[in-house]
Amino acid sequence: MRFIEITSSDFRKQQRHYFELADKGEKVVITRGTKQAYLLEPVSKDDLYFTPEMIQQIKGAQQEIKERKVTSFNSIDEMNKFFDSL
């Protein structure tokens, strides 16, 4: 995968250009000094909000908890054995 590395001053001068590159899937890395770098990439709607499907899953899990459809463990070892058995 190709990265486009630019300085923060270059980014300020040509923000539109670099946003368009990121929108097209290019990985734009903005450097600030010699020790800091930032990745510019679009944020999807799912990154910011819960989708209706996600909300339904959460509500379903909450209902299972209310109905005590849960598995409890007395120790970390017991939990690890349970997950290993799956």
N, CA, C and O atoms as a GROMACS GRO file, in nm:
protein
  344
    1MET      N    1   0.084  -0.118   0.000
    1MET     CA    2   0.000   0.000   0.000
    1MET      C    3   0.089   0.124   0.000
    1MET      O    4   0.190   0.130   0.069
    2ARG      N    5   0.050   0.220  -0.075
    2ARG     CA    6   0.128   0.343  -0.091
    2ARG      C    7   0.083   0.449   0.009
    2ARG      O    8  -0.037   0.468   0.032
    3PHE      N    9   0.178   0.518   0.066
    3PHE     CA   10   0.150   0.630   0.156
    3PHE      C   11   0.202   0.757   0.091
    3PHE      O   12   0.308   0.758   0.028
    4ILE      N   13   0.127   0.863   0.108
    4ILE     CA   14   0.172   0.995   0.065
    4ILE      C   15   0.207   1.071   0.192
    4ILE      O   16   0.120   1.096   0.275
    5GLU      N   17   0.332   1.107   0.207
    5GLU     CA   18   0.376   1.176   0.328
    5GLU      C   19   0.397   1.323   0.297
    5GLU      O   20   0.469   1.359   0.204
    6ILE      N   21   0.331   1.407   0.377
    6ILE     CA   22   0.340   1.552   0.356
    6ILE      C   23   0.365   1.620   0.491
    6ILE      O   24   0.342   1.561   0.596
    7THR      N   25   0.410   1.743   0.485
    7THR     CA   26   0.429   1.820   0.608
    7THR      C   27   0.298   1.890   0.643
    7THR      O   28   0.210   1.904   0.558
    8SER      N   29   0.287   1.933   0.767
    8SER     CA   30   0.165   2.003   0.807
    8SER      C   31   0.149   2.134   0.731
    8SER      O   32   0.036   2.175   0.703
    9SER      N   33   0.258   2.200   0.696
    9SER     CA   34   0.246   2.324   0.619
    9SER      C   35   0.198   2.295   0.476
    9SER      O   36   0.119   2.371   0.421
   10ASP      N   37   0.245   2.184   0.416
   10ASP     CA   38   0.194   2.145   0.284
   10ASP      C   39   0.045   2.114   0.292
   10ASP      O   40  -0.031   2.150   0.202
   11PHE      N   41   0.005   2.048   0.399
   11PHE     CA   42  -0.137   2.015   0.416
   11PHE      C   43  -0.221   2.142   0.425
   11PHE      O   44  -0.326   2.151   0.362
   12ARG      N   45  -0.175   2.239   0.503
   12ARG     CA   46  -0.250   2.364   0.516
   12ARG      C   47  -0.265   2.434   0.382
   12ARG      O   48  -0.369   2.493   0.353
   13LYS      N   49  -0.161   2.430   0.300
   13LYS     CA   50  -0.164   2.498   0.170
   13LYS      C   51  -0.258   2.430   0.071
   13LYS      O   52  -0.319   2.497  -0.013
   14GLN      N   53  -0.271   2.297   0.080
   14GLN     CA   54  -0.348   2.224  -0.021
   14GLN      C   55  -0.446   2.126   0.043
   14GLN      O   56  -0.455   2.010   0.001
   15GLN      N   57  -0.518   2.172   0.141
   15GLN     CA   58  -0.610   2.083   0.213
   15GLN      C   59  -0.706   2.011   0.120
   15GLN      O   60  -0.724   1.890   0.130
   16ARG      N   61  -0.769   2.084   0.031
   16ARG     CA   62  -0.868   2.025  -0.059
   16ARG      C   63  -0.807   1.907  -0.136
   16ARG      O   64  -0.869   1.801  -0.144
   17HIS      N   65  -0.689   1.926  -0.190
   17HIS     CA   66  -0.622   1.822  -0.268
   17HIS      C   67  -0.602   1.696  -0.184
   17HIS      O   68  -0.630   1.585  -0.230
   18TYR      N   69  -0.553   1.711  -0.061
   18TYR     CA   70  -0.525   1.595   0.022
   18TYR      C   71  -0.652   1.528   0.074
   18TYR      O   72  -0.656   1.407   0.090
   19PHE      N   73  -0.757   1.607   0.099
   19PHE     CA   74  -0.886   1.548   0.135
   19PHE      C   75  -0.939   1.464   0.019
   19PHE      O   76  -0.992   1.355   0.040
   20GLU      N   77  -0.926   1.515  -0.102
   20GLU     CA   78  -0.972   1.440  -0.220
   20GLU      C   79  -0.894   1.311  -0.237
   20GLU      O   80  -0.952   1.208  -0.272
   21LEU      N   81  -0.763   1.314  -0.213
   21LEU     CA   82  -0.684   1.192  -0.221
   21LEU      C   83  -0.731   1.090  -0.116
   21LEU      O   84  -0.746   0.972  -0.147
   22ALA      N   85  -0.755   1.137   0.004
   22ALA     CA   86  -0.803   1.048   0.110
   22ALA      C   87  -0.940   0.990   0.074
   22ALA      O   88  -0.966   0.872   0.099
   23ASP      N   89  -1.027   1.072   0.016
   23ASP     CA   90  -1.158   1.025  -0.027
   23ASP      C   91  -1.147   0.914  -0.132
   23ASP      O   92  -1.234   0.828  -0.140
   24LYS      N   93  -1.041   0.918  -0.210
   24LYS     CA   94  -1.020   0.817  -0.315
   24LYS      C   95  -0.948   0.693  -0.261
   24LYS      O   96  -0.920   0.600  -0.336
   25GLY      N   97  -0.920   0.691  -0.131
   25GLY     CA   98  -0.858   0.574  -0.070
   25GLY      C   99  -0.708   0.582  -0.050
   25GLY      O  100  -0.648   0.487  -0.001
   26GLU      N  101  -0.647   0.692  -0.087
   26GLU     CA  102  -0.503   0.708  -0.065
   26GLU      C  103  -0.476   0.728   0.084
   26GLU      O  104  -0.556   0.790   0.154
   27LYS      N  105  -0.367   0.676   0.130
   27LYS     CA  106  -0.326   0.695   0.270
   27LYS      C  107  -0.237   0.818   0.277
   27LYS      O  108  -0.124   0.817   0.227
   28VAL      N  109  -0.286   0.923   0.338
   28VAL     CA  110  -0.213   1.049   0.348
   28VAL      C  111  -0.161   1.063   0.491
   28VAL      O  112  -0.238   1.065   0.587
   29VAL      N  113  -0.029   1.071   0.505
   29VAL     CA  114   0.034   1.087   0.635
   29VAL      C  115   0.085   1.230   0.646
   29VAL      O  116   0.164   1.276   0.563
   30ILE      N  117   0.040   1.299   0.748
   30ILE     CA  118   0.080   1.438   0.771
   30ILE      C  119   0.181   1.439   0.885
   30ILE      O  120   0.149   1.396   0.996
   31THR      N  121   0.301   1.486   0.858
   31THR     CA  122   0.404   1.492   0.962
   31THR      C  123   0.406   1.630   1.025
   31THR      O  124   0.383   1.731   0.959
   32ARG      N  125   0.433   1.630   1.154
   32ARG     CA  126   0.444   1.755   1.230
   32ARG      C  127   0.573   1.748   1.309
   32ARG      O  128   0.580   1.678   1.410
   33GLY      N  129   0.672   1.817   1.263
   33GLY     CA  130   0.803   1.805   1.325
   33GLY      C  131   0.864   1.672   1.287
   33GLY      O  132   0.831   1.614   1.183
   34THR      N  133   0.952   1.622   1.371
   34THR     CA  134   1.019   1.496   1.340
   34THR      C  135   0.962   1.377   1.417
   34THR      O  136   0.996   1.263   1.387
   35LYS      N  137   0.876   1.404   1.515
   35LYS     CA  138   0.830   1.294   1.600
   35LYS      C  139   0.682   1.264   1.592
   35LYS      O  140   0.637   1.164   1.650
   36GLN      N  141   0.604   1.346   1.524
   36GLN     CA  142   0.461   1.322   1.521
   36GLN      C  143   0.413   1.307   1.378
   36GLN      O  144   0.459   1.375   1.287
   37ALA      N  145   0.317   1.214   1.360
   37ALA     CA  146   0.256   1.194   1.229
   37ALA      C  147   0.110   1.158   1.249
   37ALA      O  148   0.072   1.098   1.350
   38TYR      N  149   0.028   1.194   1.152
   38TYR     CA  150  -0.115   1.172   1.159
   38TYR      C  151  -0.162   1.112   1.027
   38TYR      O  152  -0.112   1.150   0.920
   39LEU      N  153  -0.256   1.020   1.036
   39LEU     CA  154  -0.311   0.959   0.916
   39LEU      C  155  -0.444   1.025   0.883
   39LEU      O  156  -0.532   1.034   0.968
   40LEU      N  157  -0.458   1.071   0.759
   40LEU     CA  158  -0.581   1.135   0.714
   40LEU      C  159  -0.664   1.031   0.641
   40LEU      O  160  -0.622   0.980   0.537
   41GLU      N  161  -0.781   1.000   0.695
   41GLU     CA  162  -0.869   0.907   0.626
   41GLU      C  163  -1.014   0.942   0.658
   41GLU      O  164  -1.043   0.992   0.766
   42PRO      N  165  -1.104   0.915   0.564
   42PRO     CA  166  -1.245   0.947   0.584
   42PRO      C  167  -1.305   0.866   0.699
   42PRO      O  168  -1.263   0.753   0.726
   43VAL      N  169  -1.402   0.924   0.764
   43VAL     CA  170  -1.474   0.857   0.871
   43VAL      C  171  -1.611   0.821   0.817
   43VAL      O  172  -1.682   0.906   0.762
   44SER      N  173  -1.649   0.694   0.831
   44SER     CA  174  -1.780   0.653   0.782
   44SER      C  175  -1.886   0.682   0.886
   44SER      O  176  -1.856   0.706   1.003
   45LYS      N  177  -2.010   0.678   0.844
   45LYS     CA  178  -2.122   0.702   0.934
   45LYS      C  179  -2.120   0.600   1.049
   45LYS      O  180  -2.152   0.634   1.163
   46ASP      N  181  -2.082   0.476   1.018
   46ASP     CA  182  -2.078   0.372   1.120
   46ASP      C  183  -1.970   0.397   1.225
   46ASP      O  184  -1.979   0.345   1.336
   47ASP      N  185  -1.871   0.476   1.191
   47ASP     CA  186  -1.766   0.509   1.288
   47ASP      C  187  -1.816   0.606   1.394
   47ASP      O  188  -1.762   0.610   1.505
   48LEU      N  189  -1.917   0.684   1.362
   48LEU     CA  190  -1.963   0.789   1.452
   48LEU      C  191  -2.091   0.754   1.526
   48LEU      O  192  -2.114   0.804   1.637
   49TYR      N  193  -2.174   0.672   1.467
   49TYR     CA  194  -2.305   0.645   1.524
   49TYR      C  195  -2.330   0.495   1.529
   49TYR      O  196  -2.268   0.417   1.457
   50PHE      N  197  -2.422   0.456   1.614
   50PHE     CA  198  -2.466   0.318   1.615
   50PHE      C  199  -2.567   0.299   1.503
   50PHE      O  200  -2.659   0.380   1.488
   51THR      N  201  -2.550   0.195   1.428
   51THR     CA  202  -2.647   0.162   1.323
   51THR      C  203  -2.771   0.104   1.390
   51THR      O  204  -2.763   0.059   1.504
   52PRO      N  205  -2.884   0.103   1.321
   52PRO     CA  206  -3.004   0.040   1.379
   52PRO      C  207  -2.978  -0.107   1.417
   52PRO      O  208  -3.030  -0.155   1.518
   53GLU      N  209  -2.900  -0.176   1.336
   53GLU     CA  210  -2.869  -0.316   1.366
   53GLU      C  211  -2.789  -0.328   1.496
   53GLU      O  212  -2.815  -0.416   1.578
   54MET      N  213  -2.693  -0.238   1.514
   54MET     CA  214  -2.612  -0.240   1.636
   54MET      C  215  -2.698  -0.210   1.758
   54MET      O  216  -2.680  -0.273   1.863
   55ILE      N  217  -2.789  -0.117   1.746
   55ILE     CA  218  -2.879  -0.084   1.858
   55ILE      C  219  -2.964  -0.205   1.894
   55ILE      O  220  -2.985  -0.232   2.013
   56GLN      N  221  -3.012  -0.278   1.794
   56GLN     CA  222  -3.092  -0.398   1.820
   56GLN      C  223  -3.009  -0.505   1.891
   56GLN      O  224  -3.058  -0.572   1.982
   57GLN      N  225  -2.884  -0.521   1.851
   57GLN     CA  226  -2.796  -0.619   1.918
   57GLN      C  227  -2.774  -0.580   2.064
   57GLN      O  228  -2.776  -0.666   2.153
   58ILE      N  229  -2.755  -0.453   2.089
   58ILE     CA  230  -2.735  -0.406   2.227
   58ILE      C  231  -2.860  -0.430   2.309
   58ILE      O  232  -2.852  -0.478   2.422
   59LYS      N  233  -2.976  -0.396   2.253
   59LYS     CA  234  -3.102  -0.419   2.325
   59LYS      C  235  -3.125  -0.567   2.353
   59LYS      O  236  -3.172  -0.605   2.460
   60GLY      N  237  -3.090  -0.651   2.255
   60GLY     CA  238  -3.104  -0.795   2.275
   60GLY      C  239  -3.013  -0.845   2.386
   60GLY      O  240  -3.055  -0.928   2.468
   61ALA      N  241  -2.891  -0.796   2.390
   61ALA     CA  242  -2.797  -0.835   2.496
   61ALA      C  243  -2.847  -0.787   2.632
   61ALA      O  244  -2.834  -0.859   2.731
   62GLN      N  245  -2.902  -0.667   2.637
   62GLN     CA  246  -2.955  -0.616   2.764
   62GLN      C  247  -3.071  -0.702   2.812
   62GLN      O  248  -3.084  -0.727   2.932
   63GLN      N  249  -3.156  -0.747   2.719
   63GLN     CA  250  -3.269  -0.833   2.756
   63GLN      C  251  -3.219  -0.968   2.809
   63GLN      O  252  -3.273  -1.020   2.906
   64GLU      N  253  -3.116  -1.022   2.745
   64GLU     CA  254  -3.059  -1.149   2.793
   64GLU      C  255  -3.005  -1.135   2.935
   64GLU      O  256  -3.017  -1.227   3.016
   65ILE      N  257  -2.945  -1.022   2.964
   65ILE     CA  258  -2.895  -0.997   3.100
   65ILE      C  259  -3.011  -0.993   3.199
   65ILE      O  260  -3.003  -1.052   3.306
   66LYS      N  261  -3.119  -0.923   3.162
   66LYS     CA  262  -3.236  -0.915   3.251
   66LYS      C  263  -3.295  -1.054   3.276
   66LYS      O  264  -3.341  -1.083   3.387
   67GLU      N  265  -3.292  -1.140   3.173
   67GLU     CA  266  -3.347  -1.275   3.185
   67GLU      C  267  -3.245  -1.372   3.244
   67GLU      O  268  -3.271  -1.493   3.253
   68ARG      N  269  -3.132  -1.322   3.284
   68ARG     CA  270  -3.023  -1.400   3.344
   68ARG      C  271  -2.973  -1.511   3.252
   68ARG      O  272  -2.934  -1.618   3.297
   69LYS      N  273  -2.975  -1.484   3.123
   69LYS     CA  274  -2.919  -1.577   3.025
   69LYS      C  275  -2.771  -1.543   3.007
   69LYS      O  276  -2.726  -1.505   2.899
   70VAL      N  277  -2.698  -1.559   3.116
   70VAL     CA  278  -2.556  -1.523   3.117
   70VAL      C  279  -2.474  -1.639   3.173
   70VAL      O  280  -2.528  -1.729   3.236
   71THR      N  281  -2.346  -1.635   3.150
   71THR     CA  282  -2.254  -1.732   3.208
   71THR      C  283  -2.163  -1.656   3.304
   71THR      O  284  -2.099  -1.558   3.266
   72SER      N  285  -2.159  -1.702   3.428
   72SER     CA  286  -2.075  -1.638   3.530
   72SER      C  287  -1.955  -1.726   3.560
   72SER      O  288  -1.961  -1.848   3.546
   73PHE      N  289  -1.848  -1.663   3.601
   73PHE     CA  290  -1.724  -1.734   3.633
   73PHE      C  291  -1.676  -1.693   3.771
   73PHE      O  292  -1.695  -1.579   3.814
   74ASN      N  293  -1.613  -1.788   3.839
   74ASN     CA  294  -1.557  -1.760   3.972
   74ASN      C  295  -1.410  -1.724   3.966
   74ASN      O  296  -1.353  -1.674   4.063
   75SER      N  297  -1.348  -1.748   3.850
   75SER     CA  298  -1.206  -1.716   3.837
   75SER      C  299  -1.172  -1.695   3.690
   75SER      O  300  -1.247  -1.733   3.600
   76ILE      N  301  -1.058  -1.636   3.669
   76ILE     CA  302  -1.010  -1.616   3.532
   76ILE      C  303  -0.981  -1.750   3.467
   76ILE      O  304  -1.007  -1.769   3.348
   77ASP      N  305  -0.927  -1.843   3.544
   77ASP     CA  306  -0.896  -1.976   3.491
   77ASP      C  307  -1.024  -2.045   3.443
   77ASP      O  308  -1.025  -2.107   3.336
   78GLU      N  309  -1.130  -2.033   3.520
   78GLU     CA  310  -1.259  -2.092   3.482
   78GLU      C  311  -1.310  -2.029   3.352
   78GLU      O  312  -1.361  -2.098   3.265
   79MET      N  313  -1.296  -1.899   3.341
   79MET     CA  314  -1.338  -1.829   3.220
   79MET      C  315  -1.256  -1.875   3.100
   79MET      O  316  -1.310  -1.901   2.992
   80ASN      N  317  -1.124  -1.885   3.118
   80ASN     CA  318  -1.037  -1.928   3.008
   80ASN      C  319  -1.073  -2.069   2.961
   80ASN      O  320  -1.074  -2.096   2.841
   81LYS      N  321  -1.102  -2.159   3.056
   81LYS     CA  322  -1.141  -2.295   3.020
   81LYS      C  323  -1.271  -2.295   2.940
   81LYS      O  324  -1.286  -2.370   2.844
   82PHE      N  325  -1.364  -2.209   2.979
   82PHE     CA  326  -1.490  -2.198   2.907
   82PHE      C  327  -1.466  -2.155   2.762
   82PHE      O  328  -1.517  -2.216   2.669
   83PHE      N  329  -1.387  -2.049   2.744
   83PHE     CA  330  -1.362  -1.999   2.608
   83PHE      C  331  -1.281  -2.098   2.526
   83PHE      O  332  -1.300  -2.108   2.404
   84ASP      N  333  -1.191  -2.170   2.589
   84ASP     CA  334  -1.114  -2.272   2.517
   84ASP      C  335  -1.203  -2.385   2.469
   84ASP      O  336  -1.173  -2.450   2.369
   85SER      N  337  -1.313  -2.409   2.539
   85SER     CA  338  -1.402  -2.519   2.502
   85SER      C  339  -1.494  -2.483   2.385
   85SER      O  340  -1.557  -2.571   2.326
   86LEU      N  341  -1.502  -2.358   2.351
   86LEU     CA  342  -1.592  -2.316   2.242
   86LEU      C  343  -1.538  -2.352   2.106
   86LEU      O  344  -1.602  -2.324   2.004
   0.00000   0.00000   0.00000
